[in-house]
Amino acid sequence: MIVLLSVRPGTLESTMTEDLSPAERYAAARKRAVEQATALASFREMYDFGLDPFQIEACQALEAGKGVLVAAPTGSGKTIVGEFAVHLALQQGKKCFYTTPIKALSNQKYSDLCRRYGSGKVGLLTGDNSVNSDAPVVVMTTEVLRNMLYAGSQTLLGLGYVVMDEVHYLSDRFRGAVWEEVIIHLPESVTLVSLSATVSNAEEFGDWLDTVRGDTEVIVSEHRPVPLFQHVLAGRRMYDLFEEGEGHRRAVNPDLARLARMEASRPSYQDRRRGRNVREADRERERRQRSRVWTPGRPEVIERLDAEGLLPAITFIFSRAACEAAVQQCLYAGLRLNDEEARAEVRALVEERTAAIPHEDLHVLGYYEWLEGLERGIAAHHAGMLPTFKEVVEELFVRGLVKAVFATETLALGINMPARSVVLEKLVKWNGEQHADITPGEYTQLTGRAGRRGIDVEGHAVVLWQRAMNPDHLAGLAGTRTYPLRSSFKPSYNMAVNLVEQFGRHRSRELLETSFAQFQADRSVVGISRQVQRNEEGLEGYKASMTCHLGDFDEYARLRRDLKDRETELAKQGAAQRRAEAAVALEKLKPGDVIHVPTGKYAGLALVLDPGLPAGRANGHRGFDHLDGPRPLVLTAERQVKRLASMDFPVPVQALERMRIPKSFNARSPQSRRDLASALRTKAGHIPPERARKQRSQAADDREIARLRTELRAHPCHGCSEREDHARWAERYHRLLRDTSQLERRIEGRTNTIARTFDRIVALLTELDYLRGDEVTEHGKRLARLYGELDLLASECLRAGVWEGLSPAELAACVSALVYEARMSDDAMAPKLPSGKAKAALGEMVRIWGRLDALEEEFRIRQTEGVGQREPDLGFAWSAYMWASGKGLDEVLREAEMPAGDFVRWCKQVIDVLGQISAAAPVEGSAVAKNARKAVDALLRGVVAYSSVG
């Protein structure tokens, strides 16, 4: 029997109710009356649409006093549950904190809640902005709440609910620990609402929340409110990725699979060039032009989507420069997606939002090119843009006045910008270390933007055809929803002193063992222990099979292993010796030496442009800090300029000839490379490479090997007719024994890992007099107020008086080294630094870091494990100094060689740390606190001041 919540005369519901008996009608009426008296009923009346089942289930759990974890796809409306927590808090006279991972999301949610409840009831707290912070509902970044918890802020009084939006951020290896800190340290009386993207281990995360927060309901919804259709755009044709099979089973479109096979059979460009004459190449080019398959250009894609009625669209390009280039390509192609009325509306809104920007800065910021794109309905969106520009793009896109956005993947992280279609140019992106395929989780996150609830009937994900594309691989990405939540929690110095101050060492240790990281580690130990048990059973069977009637075969097998290990060791020594000889030979190379590269991708004749010696090894040359020895920069005979590695030189190399490198030579100029490569071939092309002489093996003269071979032949088992059979079982036995030992070490390593790291951090802090047992010293209390990746370095600089006597601009330059990290490591040039006291202070900061780094090594605190202090980066010091000294935006950005958005973001992070330093620095006998406040004022001007709400 189904009982519906509301009954209107003449409806299906009323008809069904009339079919019930009087007692059943009375019970249904009673149930409706109870439901209408709930907070959920009044909350539902605030919306002009019905709630989905998962939203109702979560809201009912909240009203029943339970915490909730809601995992649902992007755009499914899970924030409704967070807004119900706000509704409950206001109804109960309690406070609600709504936390988000990024300021842009905080600003967006603040605006939404202000519209619903009025600005008097809603506040905003981000790292550099405070609006109505005593309001009953406060939107904030997660770091702000963490800092409040450690400081014991009075604002926490009366807190009833905390909403953690985008809680899957706790997987973030840089910031994820903050989410766990908040979850662990929130008072027990606070009800936690966790909102997450669809993750494959939501139940595991829910079990942990249940352990640390009490009764928590896990609600998982896989349902997309707007169905998503997947396509591949190849040439002029849009292919469906899937073909519906029997029983709703989806198979890869056979037309797409046929296309992939056809393209795979085509000769590659290199194949066509090799051994063909010009006429043959011309015929091939004509055939290509007649081909139906190519990767469409960006303007062509937008025009196609517009013709199909699939705009607005977000095209994800994993490069900021490519996003800007895409907009320019569309402008040059004459693309116009807005009519005159829309253009006027765009201009009016843009001028209103950017009115505060000084006229002289507009040209520097590329305002007029940006405005032209917006008027045509086209824009870029990436982290390098000025925050104000990004916010305008977001607003225009939501209002339908921008119809094509080219964005990096940062747009997929929570900003409310749904589209009808999402386009992916490639399925490969740079992950900071290498170009790697995007994961199913990333694909789901990106394509989740497609389909606007209440506007679109369906959403569309379009992947552009690329040569060598595998439709089965794409189908795997689209059909797999594995996005596991993995903890990135690691103790830090700041966390350690704050915990010890509040709870003491013993209780702090216990608290850290309740982290999700330890929870996951302990769970994995269960499976490993089972594997160890199975292995031990297998070892018994193998031991029985290798038993020999002539003697102890285990002893015989050990002799064979020792012999093999010794031979391997000697082979490695020989290889190491050859590498050392090769490195010595490389160190003797000079610019202008002609060499023969013996192996590798660039084997053959080459001219040394730069020997690439490790720092300090080249006479007057700055050098490179290579861990694996010299890395010469060479020009090959094929006109390529490449930096080679030691693996390209397995044998020593000698200069065959010498050549003069023209002073005018420019490695980036194709003509310059062509001329010098031609001279290289003329000079040394006739010289044959030297053949490496084969050396006598060390094993032939080794006494240990001779002894082991003698003992092996004298052993009783050596004469066994089944010797090799026994040996195979012995090999299996020892391989399994080795695997079992590794598993046992993994169990030992995963048990109490977080607590052991905490113990090492506490030991180091005790050594530096930040802690004395359970007592936090004055130095420790200062460290407790410094949050950031280089918290201990900042504290040590304050302690040593490194920043005393610096001007506000010089202090800003020094503090920038604590926050700045270059997007790509560039070891070609030393960064420009302010002269005088600032340069000396920066040098002292690096020396202090070196001392801390050595101390961390001593206490086994390793940066590779996500703990410890990275080296300060001086790359932003000159920019921060110039800006704080009052220089103009044009001059600063030209010198900084970075986008305005990056400049603003780094300035704001410097301002944040300067605020912490002003609070932590000693008041008496020191001017650092006062100068830190002056530095904040000096930085907080122009683009930095008006860049965004938060």
N, C-alpha and C positions, 0 to 999 in steps of 0.2 A: 504494500500500500504506500502511495506517495502522498505526503502532506505538503502543500505549497505554502509559501510564507505569506502571501497577500491574496485577497479574493476580491474581485470586482464583479458586479452583477453582469450577466450576459457573456461572461468569458468562459473559456475552457475550464479554468480553475473553479469557477463557481459551479459549473456543470458537474465536475468531478466531486465537489464537496456535497452537492445535492444527492449524489448516489450513496453517501455514507449514512450510517444509522445515526439516530439522535445522540447516542453516547459518543460515537466517533466524531460527530460534528462538534460536540462540546469540548472533547479533548483537543481537537485541532484548533478551536478558537482559543482555548487556554494557552496552547503552545505559541500561537501567533501573538497573543498578548504579552507573554514572557519575552519573546524575541524582540517585540517592538519597544520594550522597556530597557533594552540593552544599549550600551554606548555604540555598538556597531550599527544599530538601526538608525540612530541620529546621524552617525558618520556617513552612512550610505545616502542619506537625503542630501548631503552636500555635493554629490556628484550627479551629473545628468546621464550617467551610463551605469549599467549593472556591473557588479564585481564578479570576477572569475572565481571558480571553486577554490583554487589554491590561495587566492587572496582572502576569501571568507574563512577558510580553515586556519590560516595564519592569524587573522584578526581575532577569531574566537579563542585561539590558544593564548594570545596576548591578554585578552580580557579575563581569561581564567587565571591569570597570574604567572603564566609560563614564559620563559624566554623562547625565541624562535630563530631558526636558521632557515631562510628562504633562498633556494637555489633555482633560478629560472632564467630563460634566455633573455638576451638584450631586447628591450622594447616590449617585454611582456607585462610591465606595470608592477614590478615588485616594490617600487618606491611607495605605492599605495599603503603597504604594510607599515613602512616607516612613518608615513603621515598619520596613520591611525595611532601610532605610539604618541605622536605629538598631541593628537586629539584627546587621548586618554590622560596624558599628563595635565593638560589644561583643565579637563573636567574634574580631575582628582586634586587639583591645587598643587601639583608637583612640577618639577623642572624636567625638561627633555633636552638632551644634547644630541644634535644631528651631526655626525662626523663624516667627512669625505676625504679622499686621498689627495686631492689637488685643489688649489685655490679657485680655479675656474669653476669647478663643480660646486664649491662652497658658495661662490657668488650667485650661481644659477639657482641653487636650492634656497638661498636667502631671499632672492627675488620672488620665487614661487610661494614661499610661506608668508612673505609680507603681503602678497596679493590676497591670500586666503584668510589670514588672521589679523592683518594690520601691522604696521611697522612698530607699534608700541609694544607688541607681545613677542617680537622676534629680534634677536641680536645676531651679530656676526663677529667671529674671532678668527683671524688668520695670523700668520707670523708677523705681518707688518700693519695690521688694521684691526681696530676695535670699534664696533658700533653696538651700543645698547647692550653691553656684556652682562648686565644684571637682569635681562629679560627672562621670562619663564622658558622660552624656547631659544636656544642659541645654536647657530650653525658654525662649525669650526673644522679646521683640518685636524687629523688624528694626532699629529705631533703636539698641538696645543693642549689637547686633553691629557696626553701622556705627561707633559710638563706640569699641568695642574695637579695631577695625582701625586707626583713626586714632591711638589712644593706644598702639598696639603692645603690647596687654595680654599678660601671661604666660599667661593662660587659653587663648590660641590655640595654645599648644604641644601637639602631639599631635593636633591637629584633623584628622580624616580625611574627615568628611562634613558638609555643610550642607544641611538641608531648608528650602526656601523655600515655605511653604504660602501659597496665595492669591497667587501671584506676579503675577497680573494687576492687583494693586494698583499696579504701577508706572505705570499710566495715571492714578492719582490726582494731580490738579494741585497738591495741597498737600504730599503726602508721598511721591509716586511716585519722586522722585529718589533716595531712600534705598536702594531696591531695586537700582537701577543702580550706585550707589556700592559696595554690598556685592559685587555680581557682578563688577565690574571689579577691586576691590582684594583679593579673597580670594586667598590663596596658590595657586599652580598645582597644588600637591600635593593640594588639597582637591577632593573630588568633589561636584558640585552636583546636587541633586535639586530640580527646579522643578515645582510642582504648580499647575495653573491651571484656571479654568473654561473651558468650550468657547469658544475664540476663533477668528475666521475667518482670522487670519494667523499661526497657530501655526508654520507652516513658516518664515516670515520671522523670527519670534522665535528659532526653533531655529537658523537660519543664523547669526544674530548670536551666540548662545551658543556655537556651534561656532567662531566667529571668536575670541571673547575667552576661552573656557574650554577649548577643545580639543574632542576627540571627544564629541559630544552626540547621543544618540538621541532623535528626536521621536516620541512615541506619542500619536496622536489617537484618541479613542473618541467617536463620536456616539451610541452605544447607551445608552438609559436602562434600567437594570435593572428598573425598575417602569414600565410604559407609562403615559403621561399622556393623559387624555381631557379635551377642552375643552368647556365649556358656557356658556350665557348664561341667567341666571335672570330671567324677565320675568313679573311678576305671580305667578300660581300655577303657572306652567309652567316646567320646566327644559328648554331646547332644547339639543340637541347642536350645536356650532358647525359641525362638518364632517359631510358625508354621503359615505360611501365610494363611489367611482365605479369604473369599469372599470379593471383593471390597477393596483389599489391607489391610484388617483389620487383625491385628496381635493378635494371641492368644497364651497362654503358651503351649509349646509342651506337648501333652498328655502323652508321654512316661516319661517325666521328672516329671509331676504331679503324675503319677502312681508310680514312683520310690520313691518320697517323702512320699506317703501314705504307701508304703511297709516298708520303713525304720522307719516311725513313729509307726508302729504296732510292731516292734521288741522290745523285752525287753531290758531295759537299762542295763549297766554294774552293777549298784547297785542292780537292780532287780534280775540279774542272781546270784549275790553273796548271796542274802538274802534267807536263807532256802534251799539251794541246797547242795548236797554232792559233793565230788571231782569228782566222775565219771560223774555226770550231767554237771559240769563245763567243764570237758574235752570234752564232746560231743558238748557243746555249742561253744567251741573254734574251734572245727573241722568244725562246721557249718559256723562259721565266716570266716574261711580260704577258704571255698568253695564259699563264697558270691562273687558276681560280684562288690560290691559297697564298696569303701573305699576312703579315701582322699589320692591322690597320693603324694609321697615324692617329694622334690624339684628337685633332679637329674632326677627322673622319668618324671616330668612335662617337663623339658627342652629337654630330649631325645624325648619325644612324639611330642613336638612342632617342633623339628628339623626334625623328620621323616615326619611330615605333611607339611613341608616347611613353617612354621610360624615364623621362626626366621628372624631378631633379635626381641627379646622380652624384655619388662621391667616387672619384677614381683614386685608389690607393697606389702611391708611388713611393718606394722606400728610399727617397732622397729629397732633401729640401730644395737643392738646386734644380732638380728635375721637375718639382712642383711648380717653381717659378717659370721654368722654361716652357712647361705645358701651357700655362696661361698665355705667354707671349706667342706661342705657336698658334693658339686659337685666335688671338687678336690679329696676327699677320694673315691668317686664313680668312679674315673678314667675318668671323662668326658673331652673330647677334641673336641672343635668346630673349631679350626684353624689348617691348614696344616703347614708344615715346613716353607714355604715361608712367610705365614702370621705371624708366630711366630717371624721370623727374623725381619720383618717389625715393629712388635710391640716393640720388644726389642730396636731397633734402635731409634724409636720415644721416648720411655720412657727414655732411657739414655740421649737423647738430652734435653728433658724437665726437667729432674731432675739433670742435671750436676752441678747446683749451690749448691745443698744440700751437706753439708760436709759428708764425708764417715762415720764418727763416729755416725751421726744422723740416717743413713739409717736403721740400725737394730732396733733402738728405735721406728721408725715410722712404723715398720712392712713392710718395702719396699720389701724384697725378697719374702714373702708370697703373697703380693699384685701383684708383677711382675709375679709370677707363674700363678696366676689366669688370668691376662691379656693375657699372652702368650697362654693360653688355650681358650681365648675368653670369660672369665667370670669375672664379677666385681661387687662390691657393690658401692652404691652412697648414701651418707647421710651427714647431717650437721656436724657429728663428724669427718669426714675425713679432712686431710690437703687440703686446697684449690687447691694446685698444683695437688694433686692426683685426686681430683674431675674433674679438667679441662682436665687432660689426659684421664680419663675415657670418658668424653663427646666427646672429639676429636676422640678417637678410635671408639666409638660407631657410630658416624656420618660417619666415614670412613668405617664402616662395619668390623672392626677388633676385636671389642668386640660385641658378639652376644647375650649375656644374662646378664642383669643387674638386681640386686636385690636392690630396692630403697625404701626409705621412701617417704611420700607424698610430701615432699618439692620439689622433682624433677618435680612435676606437675605444679609448680608455674612459668611458663614462659620460662624455659630453653629450647632451641631448640634441643630436643633429640627425634624426632619422631621414632616410631618403627612399625614393621608390626603387632605385637601383644602386648597386655597388659594383664597381669595376676593379679588377685586379690586373695590373699590367704584367706582373711576373709572379711566380711562386717561389722566388728566391730572394733573400734579403741579407744585408750585412749585419751580423750579430755582435759587432765590436771586435771580432777576431778573424772571421772568415765569412764568405758567402755561403749561407746554409738554406736548405729548404724550409719554408714555413711549416709549422706544426699543425695538426688538426685543430688544436685549441686556438691557435692564432687565426686560422682560416675561419673558424666558427665566430670568433670575436669580430673579425673584420666584416664578414658577410652578414653578421647579425644586425647591421645598420639598415639593411634593405627591408622595406615594407613599413609604411607609417600607419600605425593603428588608428582606426577611425577615418582614414583618408584613402588608403590603398586597399584594393581587394587582394592583391598579391605583391610580393617583393621579388626582385630579380638580382641574382649574382652573376656577373659576366666576367669570364676570364679570357684575356686576349690570347689568341693562338701564338705559340712560339715554336720555332723549329725544335724537333726532338721532344716535343711535349708528349707525355704518356697519359692518355685519358683514364686508364685504370688507376694511376697514381692520384690524379685529380679526383676521381670518384671516391677513392679512399679518404682523401682530405674532407670531401663534402659529406661523406656518409659516416665518419667517425666522430664521436663526441667525447673523446677522451681528453679531458683537461684536468689532470689531477692537481689537487692543492698540496704543495710541498712547503713545509715550514722552512724559513730562512733565518730563524731565530738564533742569535749569538749574543752572549753577554758582552757589554762594553764597559769601559772604565767609569763613565758617568753613571751607568746603570748600577755598577757594583757599589759605588760610594752611597748612592741614593738608597739602595736596598739595605745596606749595612746600617745606615743611619736610622732607617725606619724600623727594621726588623732584627738587626743583629746578624752575624754571619751564619749561624746554624739555621735559623728560620729562612734566611734569604736562599740558602742552598736548597732547602725543601721546596720553596716557591718556584725556583728555576726548574726543578725536576717535574713540576706540573705543566711545563710548557708543551705546546703542540709538537715541537721538535723532538722532545724526549718521548712523548706519547707515541709518535710515529716510529722512533728508533726502537722502543720497547716492543711494539707490535711486530716489527720486522724480525726481532730476535726470536720470537716464537717459531716462525717458519724456518729460520736458520737452525734452531735447536733440533727440530724434527729432521732436517736434512742430515745433521751430524749423527743422529741415531741410526738413520738408514745407512749412512756410510760405514758406521761401525759394524753393522751386520754384514755388509758387503766385504769388509776387511777380513772377517773371520773365514768367509768362503774362499777368498783369494789365497789366504795363508795355507788353507788345507790343500788347494790345487797346486801350489808351488813346492810342496814337500818332496824331497828327494831321498831315496833309500841309501844313497852313497855318503851323504853328509849334510851339513847345515847349508841349505841353498840360500838362506837369507844372508849369510856371511859371504857366500860366493857372489850374490847379486850386488852386495855392498862394494866388493872389489871392482866389479864391472862399472858401477856408478862412479867410484873414485877415479878410475882410469879415464872415463868419459869426461868427468868434471875437470880433471887436470889438463886434458887435451883442449877442452873448450877454453880454459883459463889462459893457456899459452897462446891460443889463436887470438883471443881478445887482446893479450899483451902485445902481440905482433901488430894487430890492427891499430892499437893505441899508439905504438911506436911510429908506425907509418903516418898516422894523423899528426903526431907531434912534429915529425920531420917536414910534413907538408905545411904545417902552420909556421915553422921557422922559415921555410922557403918563401911563404907568402909575406912574412914580415920584411923580407929583404926587397920586395917589389917597390918600384918608384913610379910616379906618373910618367908615362911615355914608354914604359916597358911593353914590348910585344911578347905575348905568351900564347901557349896552346892549352886551352881548357880541356882536360883529359876526358871528362865525362859529364853527364847531365844534359839538361834541355838546351844549354847554350854551348855545347862542346864545339871546339874548333878554335880558329884564330881569333885573338882578342887583343885590344889595346887597353892598358891600365890607365884610367882617368884619375882614380883616387884609390890608394892602397887600403883605405877603410880600416886602419889599425885601431885597437882598443884605446880608450881615452888615456892620454898621458904617454903613449908609446910612440907617437909620431913626432918628429922634430918640428915643434912649432905648430903642428896641425891639430886642430881641435879634436878630431877623432870621434869614434862612435863607441858607446859603451856596450860592445858585443860580448856576450858571455861565451860564445863559441869561437873566439879568435877573430883574426882579420876577415873582413868581408869586402873584397875589392870591388869598386865600381868600374865596369869595363864597357867598351864599345866593341860589339862583335862585328865580324866581317859582313854580317847581314843587316848592319845599320841599327841594331838594337842596343840601347843603353840599359844595362842591368846591374844590380848589386848581387854578386854571387855569394854563396855560403861555403863553409868548409866542406860540406858533402860533395861539392863540385870538384874538389881536389883530394881524391883518395891517395894520391902519390905526390911527392914534391914536384914543384914546377919551377922552371928557370926561364929567365928572359932570353928570347931568341934573337931579339933585335932591340934597338932604341928608336923612337920617333919623337919629333917635336910636336907638341899639341899647341895649335894656334891660340893666342890669347883671345881671339874673337870667337872661339868655339863655344857654341851654346847647345847643351844636351837636349834642349826642348825643340830645337829647330831641325825639321826633317832635312833641309838642304845642308845644314852644317854637319849632321850625322852622315849624310850620303857622301859628302866630299871627303871627310876624314876616313870613312870606311873604305872608300876607293883607294885612297893613299895607302891605307893599311894593307890591302890586298896586293897592291903594286910592290910595296916594300918587302913583304914577308910571305906572300902567297905561295912562293916556290919552295919555302923551307919545310922539309918533312918534320913531323913531331918526333921527339925522342921516344923510343920504346922503353917501358919500364922493365928493368932486369928482375927476373924471378930470384928471390932469396931462399936460402936453405931454411927449412922448417926448424923452429926451436925444439919441437918434440923429438926430433931425431937424436939430439944430444942430451935430453933431459934424464937425469938419474932417477927421479921419482917415477917417471913413466916406465923406465926399464925395470925398476923394483916391482911395481904393480903387475906388470906383464908376467914376470917370473912367478910371483905368488899365485896369480890366476891359473897359470898352466900346472902348478904343483897342487892345486886344490882338488880333493877327491871328486867333487861334482863336475869337474871339467871333463871327465871321461864318461859322463852319463849319456846314454843314447837319447834320452828325452830332454837333454840340457836346454835346447832352444825353446821347447814347449814350456818347461819350468820358468825359463827366463821371461817369457811373455807374461805369465801369471805374476811373476815377481815385479815386472814393470808396472802392471796394472795395480798391484798392491801398493807400491810406493807412490804412484801417481795419486791414488785415492787417499793415501795417508797424508800426502802433501796438501791435497784439497781440504781434507778434514781439519788439518792444523790451521789452514787459512780461515776456515769458517769459525773455528774456536777463537781465533784472534779477532775476527769481526764481532763476535758476540761480546768479547771482552771490551772491544773498542766502543761498541754502541751503548753499553750499559753505563749510566751516569756520565755520559759525554759532556752534557751542558754543565753539570756540577763540577766536573774536573777542570773544564776551561775556566769556570768562575774561580776555582781554587788557585789556578795559576795567575789570574788577573789580581786577585786579592794579595797573593804573595808579592807580586811586583809592586803593587800600591803600598804594601807594608814596607818594602825596601826603600821606597821613595818618601816615606813618612806621610802618606795620605791616610793611612789606617794604622791603628794600634789595637789589635784585637777587635773588639766590637765598638771601639771608639773611633769616630771620624775626626781627624785633626782639622785645624784651620785651613790648611792646604786642601784637605779633602772636601771641606764645605764649599770652598771656591770651585773645585772641580765639579761639584754637584750642580752648580748653576751654569755650567758650560755644556751645551748639547752640540753634537756634530761629530763628523768622522775623525777630526783631529782634536778631540776634546783634551786629551792629556798634553799634547804639544802646546795648545793654547794656555793651559794651566801652568806648564813649566816656563813658558815665556813670561807670564805675569810674575811668577815666583822669582825669576832671574832678573827682572827689571829690564828685559830686552827692549820694551817699547817706551821706556821713560825718555823724556826729552824729545820725542817725535812730534811734529806738527800733525794736525788732524788729517791732512792729505797723505802724509807719510805713514801714519797709522793705518789709514784705509788701504794703502798699498800692501802693507805687511799682512793685514788681516785677510786680504784677498787670497793669499797663498794657502790659507786654511780651508777655503771653500772651493776654489777654482780647480777644475780638471779639464784639460784639453780633450776635445771630442776625439781627436786622433793624435797618436804620439808622433811628434815631429822633432826628430833629433838633428835636423839640418842646421839650425841656428840657435844660439843662446838667446833667451828672451831679453828685450830691452828693459832696463831697470832704472828707477829714479836714482840719482847720484846722492852722495853725502850720507847722512845718518840713516836714511831708509835702506840704502844698499847694504850698509854694515849690519843693520838689524835683520834684514832678510838672510844675509850670510850666517848670522848667529842662529837664526831659526833653523836653518838647514843643519848646522852643527849639532844643535840640541836634538833634532830629529835623529841624526846619526847615532847619538848616545842612547836614545830611547830604542832605536832599532836593534842595537847590540844587546840592550837589556832584555828586549822581547825575545831575541834569539836565545839568550841564556835561560829565560823562564819558559821556553817552548810555546810562545804565543806567536802564531803564524798568520800573516796576512792572507795566505792562500786558503786558510780556513774561515776567512771573513772576519777575523779578529785582528786588532792591532792598528798601528798608525802608518798610513801610506806616506810617501815622501811629499812634502809640500810642493805645489806647482806654482811657479813664479810667473806664469804666462799672462796673468791679468793684472799684475802689479802696476805696470806703466799706465794702463787704461784707467784703473781705479784712481791712481795718483792724479792723472790729468783731469779727470772729471771732478774729483774732489777739490782740485785747484781752480775750478771755474772755467776750464776750457770749453769751447763750443762743441756741439754734437758732431758737426761735420768733421772737425779736426780729430776728435777722439775716435770716431768710427773708422776714419781713414787709416789711422795708426793701428787701431785694434784689429782691423781686417776680420771683423765678425759682424753678423747680422744684428740689427737693432734689438730684436727680441732676445737674443742671447745676451747682449750687453745689459739690457734691463734686468734680465733674470739674475745674472751674476751680481749686479749692483745690489739687488734686493737681498740676495743671500749674504753679501758682505754687511749690509745694514743690519740684518738679523743677528749675525755674530757680534757686530759692534755693540748692539743692544745688550747681548749677554755679557760681553766684556765690561761694559759700563756698570752692570749690576754686580759682577764678580770681583772687579779690581778693588784694591784697598782704597779707602776714602782718604785716610790721613797719610801725608808724606808722599803722595803720588798724584800725578796729573793725568794718568791714563784714563780714568773714568770720565773726567771732564772732556778730554780730547776725543774720546770715543763718541760722546754725545754730539760734539761739534762736527766730527766726521760724518755722523748720520745726517745732520742738517746739510752738510756740504754735498753729500751724495744724493739726498732726496730733493732733487730739483729737475726741472725740464721733463724729459721723457720718462725718467724714473718715477717722478712724483705723480704724473697724470696717466701712467700706463694702464692702470686697472683699478677696480673697486678694492680688490684684495691683493 
